[in-house]
Amino acid sequence: MIPQMALVMGDPAGIGPELMAGLLARADDLADAGVVAIGDRRVLAKGERALGITLELETCRGQGNLRPAEPGRPLFYDMGNIDPEELPPGTASALGGKSALENFALALDMARDGRVDAITFVPFNKEALRLGGNPFDDEMSFAADRLGHQGAVAEFNVVDKLWNARVTSHVALRDVADLITEERLLEHLDLAVRALKEAGFDRPRIAVAALNPHAGDGGSFGREEIDVIEPAVHKARRLAEAQGFVVEGPFPSDTVFVRARDGHFDAVLTMFHDQGQIAIKLLGFDRGITVLYGFTVPITTPAHGTAYDIAGRGIARLEPTRLAFNMAKQMAKSRAGRS
């Protein structure tokens, strides 16, 4: 199966233009996929100049001309939606956020209509997206709304072969404990198992982190482990053998990533955003990717941000973007193989 991939230009004031240009120059990554790159051609040209390269791309405008791309021959869809000369350099702006939202929206529309099998975007900036008209807290909620998706979705962070899943994401820390329910934990565990299998893990091993210090120390400071997390893990174990995964926990969160790093687990399911994000970024910030999962197509991006401070200098590392693109490609192929 040759997947059709949408490659989306994110914030044009950051390092996204040079990351997209760098990826489009990688014949080895593009050889087994049809790629439609979406953005403004003038912005992409900025990225080419930063890298000192010139891309030979077929370019089209007008959705009537938008068609599947041939493997190894990316098609650039020119949105013509931002003049780089009018863009405030190296900063979040309404102009930049609006163009990024428009680019992402087209890719999501293509996914909804069955025209692409996966999406990779170079980094967005949440402040710029908000200034540009995003009514949601993040791009995952924007995607769910655009796709008309009603079910559960999840955001995973990945470094090398280690995945971090989480039960809650972009919520205030004071609200986390009330959101840790057995139903929600099992739902996100199921999403993690499915995503890991699509990424190539035959029998994923998942560690569940505790919420409280020392896993609550037998209820000494917090009963979430006793009342919610342990019962959910026991229930999941009854399903694990039949569904082909391993789950253990809850483990104190200050040691669980050490065990995962040392190869005992493939993923850690944490209870809140920074509980896993800090650990996973320390393990490999310059290699990390993010996977948005639960939609009709996998969506990936490098885990780093827009790096406004180095934009246009041609020194941004391409590897996380390559890893994100190839993860989306792998998951799309795996999903097609099961259908």
HUKA-V979402 format. One record per residue. RES is the residue in one small letter. SS is DSSP state (@ for helix, = for strand, . for the rest). OMEGA is omega in radians with two decimals (* if undefined). Layout:
BEGIN
res:ss:omega
RES:SS:OMEGA
RES:SS:OMEGA
END
This chain:
BEGIN
res:ss:omega
m:.:3.07
i:.:-3.08
p:=:2.96
q:=:-3.04
m:=:2.96
a:=:3.09
l:=:-2.93
v:=:3.01
m:.:3.11
g:.:-3.08
d:.:-3.06
p:.:-3.13
a:.:-3.12
g:.:-3.10
i:.:-3.11
g:@:-3.12
p:@:-3.13
e:@:3.07
l:@:3.11
m:@:3.12
a:@:-3.14
g:@:3.14
l:@:-3.13
l:@:3.08
a:.:-3.06
r:.:-3.11
a:@:-3.10
d:@:3.12
d:@:-3.04
l:@:-2.95
a:.:-3.07
d:.:3.10
a:=:2.94
g:=:-3.01
v:=:2.96
v:=:3.10
a:=:-3.02
i:=:3.11
g:=:3.07
d:.:-3.06
r:@:3.13
r:@:3.10
v:@:3.10
l:@:3.12
a:@:3.05
k:@:3.11
g:@:3.10
e:@:-3.14
r:@:3.13
a:@:-3.11
l:@:-3.10
g:.:-3.14
i:.:3.04
t:.:-3.13
l:.:3.01
e:.:-3.06
l:.:2.93
e:=:-3.06
t:=:3.09
c:=:3.04
r:.:-3.11
g:.:-3.00
q:@:3.06
g:@:3.13
n:@:-3.08
l:.:-3.04
r:.:3.08
p:.:3.11
a:.:3.09
e:=:3.10
p:.:3.10
g:.:-3.13
r:=:-3.06
p:.:3.08
l:=:3.12
f:=:3.09
y:=:-3.06
d:=:3.12
m:.:-3.12
g:.:-2.96
n:.:3.06
i:.:3.07
d:.:-3.10
p:@:-3.14
e:@:3.14
e:@:-3.04
l:.:3.05
p:.:-3.05
p:.:3.00
g:.:-3.14
t:.:3.09
a:.:-3.12
s:.:3.08
a:@:3.13
l:@:-3.12
g:@:-3.14
g:@:3.14
k:@:-3.14
s:@:3.13
a:@:3.11
l:@:3.14
e:@:3.11
n:@:-3.12
f:@:-3.13
a:@:3.12
l:@:3.12
a:@:3.12
l:@:3.08
d:@:3.10
m:@:3.09
a:@:3.13
r:@:-3.10
d:.:3.11
g:.:-3.11
r:.:3.02
v:.:-3.09
d:.:-3.13
a:=:3.14
i:=:2.93
t:=:3.06
f:=:3.00
v:.:-2.76
p:.:2.93
f:.:2.96
n:.:-3.01
k:@:3.10
e:@:3.13
a:@:3.10
l:@:3.12
r:@:3.11
l:@:-3.11
g:.:3.04
g:.:3.10
n:.:-3.14
p:.:-3.05
f:.:-3.10
d:.:-3.05
d:.:-3.11
e:@:3.12
m:@:3.11
s:@:3.05
f:@:-3.14
a:@:-3.14
a:@:-3.14
d:@:-3.08
r:@:-3.13
l:@:-3.06
g:.:-3.06
h:.:-3.10
q:.:-3.04
g:.:-3.14
a:.:3.03
v:.:-3.09
a:=:3.05
e:=:3.12
f:=:2.98
n:=:-3.00
v:=:2.97
v:=:-3.08
d:.:-3.13
k:.:-3.09
l:=:-3.12
w:=:2.99
n:=:3.03
a:=:3.11
r:=:-3.09
v:.:3.03
t:.:-3.06
s:.:-3.03
h:.:3.10
v:.:3.11
a:.:-3.10
l:@:-3.13
r:@:-3.10
d:@:-2.97
v:@:-3.02
a:@:-3.13
d:@:-3.12
l:@:3.11
i:.:3.11
t:.:3.12
e:@:-3.12
e:@:-3.12
r:@:3.14
l:@:3.13
l:@:3.12
e:@:-3.11
h:@:3.01
l:@:3.11
d:@:3.10
l:@:3.14
a:@:-3.14
v:@:-3.13
r:@:-3.13
a:@:3.14
l:@:3.12
k:@:3.09
e:@:3.14
a:.:3.03
g:.:3.09
f:.:-3.11
d:.:-3.10
r:.:-3.02
p:.:3.12
r:=:-3.00
i:=:3.03
a:=:3.10
v:=:3.14
a:=:3.01
a:.:3.05
l:.:-3.00
n:.:3.07
p:@:3.14
h:@:-3.11
a:@:3.08
g:@:3.14
d:@:3.09
g:.:3.13
g:.:-3.13
s:.:3.07
f:.:3.11
g:.:-3.11
r:.:-3.10
e:@:3.12
e:@:-3.08
i:@:-2.99
d:@:-3.01
v:@:-2.93
i:@:3.13
e:@:3.09
p:@:3.12
a:@:3.12
v:@:3.10
h:@:3.12
k:@:3.14
a:@:3.14
r:@:3.13
r:@:3.13
l:@:-2.90
a:@:-3.06
e:@:-3.11
a:@:-3.06
q:@:3.01
g:.:3.02
f:.:3.10
v:=:3.08
v:=:3.12
e:=:3.09
g:=:0.08
p:=:3.11
f:=:3.03
p:.:-3.02
s:@:3.14
d:@:3.09
t:@:-3.01
v:@:-3.14
f:@:3.03
v:@:3.11
r:@:3.13
a:@:3.10
r:@:-3.10
d:.:2.98
g:.:-3.12
h:.:-3.12
f:.:3.07
d:.:-3.10
a:=:3.01
v:=:3.05
l:=:-3.12
t:=:-3.06
m:.:-3.14
f:.:-2.94
h:@:-3.00
d:@:3.09
q:@:3.11
g:@:-3.06
q:@:-3.13
i:@:-3.12
a:@:-3.02
i:@:3.14
k:@:3.03
l:@:-3.13
l:@:-3.13
g:@:-3.10
f:@:-3.07
d:@:3.10
r:@:-2.98
g:.:3.02
i:=:3.10
t:=:3.11
v:=:3.00
l:=:-2.92
y:=:3.14
g:.:3.14
f:.:3.13
t:.:3.07
v:.:3.00
p:=:3.12
i:=:-3.09
t:=:3.09
t:=:2.98
p:=:-3.03
a:.:3.13
h:.:-3.10
g:.:-3.04
t:.:3.06
a:.:-3.13
y:@:-3.03
d:@:3.14
i:@:-3.09
a:.:3.07
g:.:-3.09
r:.:3.10
g:.:-3.10
i:.:3.13
a:.:-3.13
r:.:-3.11
l:.:-2.96
e:@:3.13
p:@:3.10
t:@:3.07
r:@:-3.14
l:@:3.13
a:@:3.13
f:@:-3.11
n:@:3.04
m:@:3.12
a:@:3.14
k:@:3.12
q:@:-3.10
m:@:3.09
a:@:3.11
k:@:-3.14
s:@:3.14
r:@:3.12
a:@:-3.14
g:@:3.14
r:@:-3.06
s:.:*
END
